Amino acid sequence: MQLTHYRSHLTRVILIISLILVTSSYAEERKIIQFWHSNNSELFWQSIIDDFNQTHSNIKIQISVFPTEELKTAIVKAVYSKQAPEVVMFSSDNLGYRDLFELSVVSEDILSPQLTASSLEYVKNQELLGIPLYTGNHLVLFYNKSYINRPASNWQELLKQTPKLLQQNIKPLAIKYSEMYWFIAFLHGMGGETLKLDKPTLNTAEMVNTLKFYKQLQQTLKVPQSCTYDCPSLHFFQGKYAYSINGDWEFEQTRKRLGNNFGIAPLPTIHQHKVSSLSGALTIAFPAQSLSNTNRPHLVELAKYLQSEKVMRRISTELHVFPSHKLIQAEILNEADENWKALISQLEVSKKLKPSKAVVSSWNAMAKGLNLYLNGTLSAHQTAEYMQSTAEYEMQKLTNTRLQ
């Protein structure tokens, strides 16, 4: 009787020890992959990664979220200290920092055949540097139909509408006046070009003309320079503005708030020239040459999962954006209402923000120059010269920087 009890107890002990050993072995074998991003839809991406972790017993993805303005610096420091994440997710223009981030080139065998050719243009500069998950991030003209029967097709028309709107105590246009992303659209309307991949092109007659037009427009439309998030979003929702130049990221919120009064139109032309917004792609990339080390099989699994139809459908339905997936794009276009079609048509005529040292070197140069011009420190000609010299200096620093 005692021997039987002893054997039973021993069996239980052996089973427990075996279970501990198996669990310990499992924990040791499960590969940890670091995934960094700064996307505002934090809970959505955590849910996507949680689903991946539950179905991949050999991999665990750990997410770290950074403020947008801090992510670049964090990646550079991590690469320099040999502690870089295996995967990052950011806007495609950040691929211009390929040398600082030591980005892996993405081979075509990792890509889903459902990725659109158009979306891949955002991540290619001779070589593929990332994988686009969705495209957009472009500006359009929102308008309130309770104030505007027919949206202005050019700036002359909008200026003609302004006195009547002001008489009704309605401001004509909400715009993030001091933000580069908005200013560049006007530069394109003046025939200017910011997207040359080899060098900055800012000291031009088109830049000078844009600066003058932009300031005149601000004065005529009485747009406050302090107009930031609240103007084109909250104040537009509240009916304080007739028009708002805003991004596709505010499309769903604006549609909900304005209901049947919500309308979308192309950005008004300047002297018959299209005012074209920039556009980009939310992209995953692989710093510190992570695709070249032993983690490659795990990273390929993650990349293919994020490109899967299941995930792309969730991106479409939950984030209300345009995923880089042929089948789902076709379905969206087939089912789109008038406003969705207008939003997509403006994406099609936008200027793609591609990986380029020249482009990323120009951002701060233009922002500093525009601020100096608007506060009266520099003339339009001096501003264009300042922007050019500053961008060239920034590009030289970027070119000469090598992480050891």
Disulfide bonds with the S-S distance in Angstrom:
Cys227-Cys231 2.50
